[in-house]
Amino acid sequence: MWLLAIYFAFSLVLSAPLTALAGEVSDSFSRGVKAANTSDYKNALKHFLQARKQGLEKPALDYNLGVAYYRLGRYSEAHKTFTRLVKTPKFTHLAYFNLGLIANKTGDERSANDWFLRAYHNTTDHNLKALSAKALKRLGIDVKKIPTMKKWSGFVTANVGYDSNVKQANEDLVGVVGESDNSFEVMGVGNYWLRGGREEGVRLSFSADVQKYQTLDNDDFSQLHLGLSRFGRLGNWSMRFTGSWHESYLGGNNYQRIFSGEARGRRGLGKNKYLRLRYRLNYITATDTVFEALDGWRHQLRAGIQVSKVKHRFKGYYQLELNGRNDRNDRNDRNDRDSGTRFTSFSPTRHAVRTISSLRLSTRWKARLDARYRYSAYNDPSDITGIGAISRVDKQIRLGARLGHSFTRQWEIEGRYNYYDNRSNIDAYSYERSVISLGINHFF
């Protein structure tokens, strides 16, 4: 029983020796312990708070406060108390366990799993390890079947595809190519845990992607990526902080470098629902002068909801993107357009809404449906030949579908289809595009 588990964890602290408790402080704490032993948690809490007010600052007091808050159904206060105790080595693993109890009680099953696993894997106390295993079993997890965490993970994919309207690497800069072509793509992604795991750890990530077209060699695209992420918790949030470096190549030539900083947070809302937030900052540098208009900053702020079930997962989010690019001005004088200056804005403010549904059709088959609407309004008017100064506005719909079949845990064949419909008040940027691909994926 959960109550039995709580009582056992509580008793571990009650039996711990308490020193440097004198006078009224000791009396208040002792009264709180006696009240808790008779399940009178209302009075226990009163005495513990009184002991704190009188100056007692001991981890043992915090722990008993947390248990009293829990038994009175004050889960938010209990969570804050046990979170503070995580940093106290003597109580760290007990705090993990009790944070799992709180997450389970509030309906956040995923966080409960995470906390119980942390207690199970890190404690050297046999009783607490047994309690953690029992709690995980009640949530459907058999610790005997949990594989040892791998230092390395990732995947490699190779696919062939058809693009009905090949576009170069940055649609803002070059507009529409207007030709179709076949392509071959190889991509690899690797992750290596330098320390810990997703609950608290540091991970190195790297990837490489090469796409070759059959006839349009100038549109061959490749990229390299290296990132370092710190995983941890901040109160009720699971957090990830990442710094990364990114190189992009077009037609075999390096054209763009991006340095990024990113913060992600996930908070359980109960019943397998999660609030997800992300902020990403990019500093973009053109390594080829042809693309120097792309130099500058890009901010992306995202907020969304995720609902996870056994056979499907749904994600929906809104994203705001702000750009402050170098833009392009042939005469470096943005105010002198009457003298022949040609100014083009590459700094859009974008609003996007996206939904993603991942479906487990059977033990071997899975599918994913993806839909996005994006509205882009450019910050300054551009000088367009035959039109004059006009502020570009784009409205884009993107639809996607994937269907995958697994042969083993490591091998999968997957088909993809993506459709783009971009409508712009500047004709050169209006287009439709379909991309079809078939590939094989290997996970490790």
N, C-alpha and C positions, 0 to 999 in steps of 0.2 A: 504494500500500500504506500501511496505517496506520503501520507501522514506519518507512517512509520519511518520512512526514509528521512523526512524532515526531523522527526524526533531524534533519530540516531545521529544525524549531523549536528543537531543542537547539543546533544549530550557530549559530543566530542569536545566542545568548547567549555561546557560547564565543568568538566573534570580537569581542565587545564589549570595549573597553578597560577594564581594572581598575586602579584607582588606590588609593593609601593602603593597600596590602597589603605588610606588611613581616615579615621574620623567619620564625618558625615558622608563623604564620598564612598567609603567602603560600605557603610550601612545602606546607602541607596542602592548600590550595585547588588549587595547581598539580598536585599528585599526583592529586587527585580528577579534574581535567580530563583528565589523561593516561590514567587508568584508564577514564574514560568513553569516550574516543576509541578504546579497544580493546575496547569493549563489556563491560568488567569492572565492572559496575555495583555489585556487592557491595563491592568495594574503593573504588570512587568514593564510595559512600555513607559508608563508614567515614571517609574523609579529609574529606569535606564536613562531617560531624558533628563531627569533631575540630577543624576550622577554626572552627566555631561555638562549640564549647566554649572555644576559646582567645580568643574575643572578637570574631570577625568578624561584623559585622552589615551585610550588603550585600544588596540585592535580587537581585544576580546569584547569590549563594550560595543564596538561597531558591529561585530558579528552577531551578538545577541540582540542588538537593535534590529538588524536585518531580519532575523528569524521572527521577532515579535511583529514587525511590520507585515511580514508574509502571512503569519497566522491570523492577522486581523484583516487580510485582504487588501492591504495598502501596497500593491505590487510595484508601483512606480517608485515609492520611497525605499522599498526593499531593494529594488534594482540599483538605485543610486548608492545605497550603503554597501552592497556586495561588490559593486564595481570599484569603489575606493579600496576595498580589501584585496583586490587582485594584485596590487603593487606591494603587498606585505607578504614576503616569502612563506611565513608560517601558516598563512591562511589562504594562499593563492588557490590551491586545488579545491579546498572546501568552498571558496567563493565561486569557482567554476561550476561546481555541482549545484549550488543553490541558484545561480543564475540560470542554469538549465531548468530547474524546477519552476522558476518564475516564468520563463519563456513558454514552458509547457502549459502552465496554468492560464496564460494569456492567449493561448492558441497559436503561438509562433513555433510550429513544430521544427522548422529548419534550424532556427537558432537554438532550440532545445537540443537537437542532435549535435550541433557544433559544440555547445558548452559541455555536454556529457562526454563527448569524445575527447575534449581537451582534458577533462578530469581523469578519464580512464587512461589516456596515454601518458600523462605526466606524473600522476601521484605514485608514491611508493608505499602508501598505506593500503594494505590488502583489503580492509573493510570498505574503504571508500572506493577502491577499484571495483569490488564486487557490487556495491550499490550502483555505481555508474553503469556497469554492464547490465544490471537488472533494469535500470531506467531505459537504456537503449533498446533492450529486448522488448519492452512494453511499447516502444515506438517502431518496432518492426526491424530493428538492426541487431544482427547476431555478431558480436565482437569477434567470434572465432572465424568468421568469414570475411572480416575486413582485411583487405590486402595491405601489406606494408606500403607506406607512402613512397612513391618513386621520386627520385631526385630529378629525373628527366621525363619530359612529356612533350607531345607535339604531333604534327601530322605532315605528310607529304601528299600533294595532289597533282595529277596531270590530266589535262582535258583538251579536247578539240572543240572548236566552236565556229559559229557563223554570226557575223555582225552585219545587219542590213544597212547601217549608216555609220561608218567608222568615224569616230571623233578623236582628235588628238587629246593629249593628257589633260589639258585644262580648257573646258568649253567656254569659259569667260573670255579667254584670250583669243582663240583662233576661230570660234564659230563652228560651222558645219563643214565637214569634208565632203559629204554627199556621195560616198562610194561604199559599196559593200565588199566584204572580203572574208576569207576563212582564216582561222588562227589556231595556234597551238600554244598552250600555257603550262608552265610548271611552277609550282609554289611550294615552299617549305616553311614551317613554323616550328620553333623549338623553345622550350621553357626549362630553366634549371633553377632549382631551389637552393639558394646560397645558405639559407637558414629558415627553419620552421616550416610553416605551411600557410594555407589561406586564412586561418584564424589569426595568426600572428607570425609573420615571416617576411623574408626578402627574396624576390625572384628576378632572375635575369631572363629577358625574352629577346628573341631575334627572329627575323624572317627575311626571305628573299622571294621575289616574284619576277618571272620573265615571260613576256607575251610576244610572240612573233606572228606577224601577218604573212599570208602567202605571197601577196604582190605589193602591198603598201608598206615597203620597208621603212619609210620615214616615220611611220606611226608605230613601229615596234616600241614597246613600253616595258620598262623594268624598274624595280625599286628594291632598296635595302632598308632595313629597320632594326634598331637596337634600343631596348628599353630596360629600365630598372625600376621595380615596383616594391613599395613597402605596404604590407598588409597588416591590419590591426583593427582594434575596436575603439570607438569614441562614444562612451555612454551606450545608448541603445543602437548605435550605428556600426555596421561593418564597413570599414573604410579601406580604400586603396589609393596610394599616392604614387604617381609615375612621372618619371622624366625620360624623354626619349629623343633620339636623333634619327632622321629620315632623309634618304637620298633618292632622287627620282631621275630616270634617264628616258630620253625620247630619241628614237632613231639611233640608238647606241651612244648618244651624247648626254652627259650630265647637265641637267637644266635647272634643278631646283633642290634646295636644302631646307629642311624644316626642323627646328628645335621646339619641343613641346613639353608643357607641364600639365598634369591632369590630376584632378581629385574626384573620386567616386565614393558615394555613400549609399548604403542600403539599410532600410529599417523595416522590421516586421510590423505588419498591421493586424496580424491575427488571421487564422484560418487560411494559411498559405498565401497570404497577400503581402506584397512588399512595396514600399515607396523607394524609388531609385532616383538619385540626383547625380549630375555630372557637370563639372566645369573643366573646359579645356582651353589652354592658351597656346597659340602657335606663333612663332616668329619665323617668317618665310623669307628666304634669300634666294634670288635668282643667280645661278652659277653660269648662266648664259645671258649676255646682254639683250638678246632678242626678247627675253621674258622678264626684263627688269621691272615692268609695270606691276608684277606680282609681289614685289618686295613689300614687306610690312607686317602688320599684326592681324590675327584673327581670333576672336573670342567666340566660344560656343557654350551656351548654358542649356542644360536639358533636365527636364523633370518628367517622370513617368511612373506607371504602375505595372507591376508584374503579378500574375496569378499563376501559381504552379499546381498542377494536379498530377495524378499518376500517369495518365496517358496524353496529357496535353499541357502546353504552357502558352500563356498569352502575355504579350507586352505591348503597351501603348505609351507614347510619349509626345511631348511638345518640345521643340528646340528653337532657341533664338540664336542667330549668328550675326555678329557684328564684325565688319571689316574696315581696316584703315590701311589701304594699300598705297603704293607709290603712284598708281594710275599712269597714264601716258599723255605727254604733251610735247608735240614735235618741236616747239620753240621755247619750252620751259617757262611759258608765261600764260598762266591760266586765265588771266583777266583780259587778254588782248585777242579775243576771238575774231574780231573784225579784220585783223591784219593777216589772217590766214592760218592762225593757230589751229591745230587739230587736237582736241582734247578728248580722251576716252576714259570713262570711269570703270574701274575694276574693283570697286569697293561696295558690294551690296549689303543691305540689311535683309536677312532672310528669316522667315517664319516657316517651320515645318511641323507637320503632324504625321505620325507614322504608327502603324499597328503591325505586329508580327505574331502569327499563330503557328506554333510547332505541334505537330500531331504524331502520336505513335499509333500507326495503323495496325501493326501486329509485331511479333517478336523480331521480324526481319525488315519490315517496311516502315518508313517514316516519311513525313511530308512537312513542308513549311510554306505558308502563304504570307506575302509581304505587300503592304500598300502604303504609299507615301504621297502626300500633297505638299508642295513647297512653293511659297510666294517670295519673290526676290524683287526688291526695289533698290536701285542704285543711288548712291548718295548725291551724285552730281550729274548734271546734264552732259551728254556727250555730243560732239559735233559730227553729224552724219551727212555725208555728201548727198546733195539733192534734197535734204530734209531740213538741215539746220540743227540747232541745239534741242536735244530731247533727252529726257530722263528714262532710262531703260527700265522696264518692268516685265518680269517673267513669271509665268504660272506653269508649274510642272507637275504632272502625275506620273508616278512610277509604280508599276505592278510587277510582282515577282512570284514565282512558284518553283519549288524544288521537290523532287521525289527521289528517295534513296533506298537502296536495298543492301543489307549487310550479309556478307557471306560468312564472316567470322567477326569476333570483337575488333579485329585489327583492319579488316578490309571491307570496303564499301564502294558500290558504283552509284553515281548520282547524276541525274539530269536536271538542268536548270533552264528557266525561261524568264527573261526580263523585258518589259515593254516600257518605253519612255514616250511621253507626249509633252513637248515643251512649246508653250505659246508665248510669244514675245511681241511687244509693240514695235520692235525692230526686226524686220523680216529675216535678216541674216541669222538670227538666233532662234528662229522657229524651226522645229524639226520633229520627226517621229523616228523611233529606233526600236528594233527588236534584236535581242541577243539570245542565241540558243547555244547550249554547250552540253557535252556529255563527258564525264570524267570518272576516274578511279581514285579513291582516297585510301591512304594507309595511315593508321593511327599507332602511336607508340608511347 
